[in-house]
Amino acid sequence: MSNRLLKRAPVAAVVAAAALTLAACGGDNNDSGGGSAGGGGEQVSGAVVIDGSSTVEPLSSAAAELFQSENSGVNVTVATSGTGGGFTKFCAGETDISNASRPISEKEKTACAGKNIAYTELQVANDALTVVVHKDNTWAECLTVEQLKKMWNSTSTVKNWNEVDAKFPNEPLTLYGAGADSGTFDYFTAAVNGKEKDSRKDYNPTEDDNVTVQGVAAAKGALGYFGFSYFDANKDKLKAVKIDGGGGCVEPSVKAAQDGTYKPLARPLFIYPSDAGLKKPQVLKFVEFYLEKNDEIVTAAKFVPLTSAQKDKATKALDELKAKAGQ
């Protein structure tokens, strides 16, 4: 089975759950044409091309499949090349929307400007970046940021758990994490090591979070990290580590990510639609749907919902997008 197919399995469950949630909330079931999702009441057709963050992919895929169920003439494709890889394609004009698990960088802004690619940043969810270990790991119930740094910083030569803490067993430490093009990699390295991309090289990098799931589940001394939704989908195989960011041990959760106590690994998640993309009716309708049904989609996908202030900001941004598109 391909990595892509492995990733799709939890998305199918998300889509089913989200469909039930949307139906319970009224959804758009009264729309006779099936093409009025997001407002406007007009049938739309054509392609919507999305690429970028593997963390945001399940959320955008769920939104895409729900949208297509009401807009059969639209083909939404959601690929994963990491946040950095996604912005490379986006700033070259190859995609309509870029998924991102971090804000666009200054270098990427310059690349987009060089190609006259204008865009809007929209936060679509929050996340609790989750450190995971093997189910049989009984010693790493809570790790400090300094202990994580000792494992992960660019000068680290740590090979065994007892080198992290003398109280830990003499168990080989095997590390799994995001690849260098990933926004998750950028965020984790900045939060833990103090600088983006500052990381040891001798770990198992991947843009496919399922590789991390399989690797950590296979070795008692393994440790990895990825978005909260991937842990939640695989909590029968893995154990989440509590993180001490200076105020005590905190477990990754929806509440801790929203109230700011899960430090420093709580983060926002984004989509970036281009102005050129939004001139296409099908892209604008998809973005409208994504934001207007955001609560249901985010909850069903097991991400961390937006706060009231974040929702207000997203609503304002949606209104501005409509105005920009002449609606």
Secondary structure, DSSP 8 states (H G I E B T S, - for coil): --HHHHHHHHHHHHHHHHHHHHHHTTTTTT-TTS--TTSS-----EEEEEEE-TTTHHHHHHHHHHHHHH-TTEEEEE--SHHHHHHHHHHTT--SEEEESS---HHHHHHHHHTT--B--EEEEEEE-EEEEETT--S-SEEEHHHHHHHHSTT----BGGGT-TTS-S-B-EEEEE-TT-HHHHHHHHHHHSSTT---SSSEEES-HHHHHHHHHH-TTEEEEE-HHHHHHTTTTEEE-EEESSSSEE---HHHHHHT-STTTEEEEEEEEBHHHHTSHHHHHHHHHHHHTHHHHHHHTT-B---HHHHHHHHHHHHHHHHHTT-
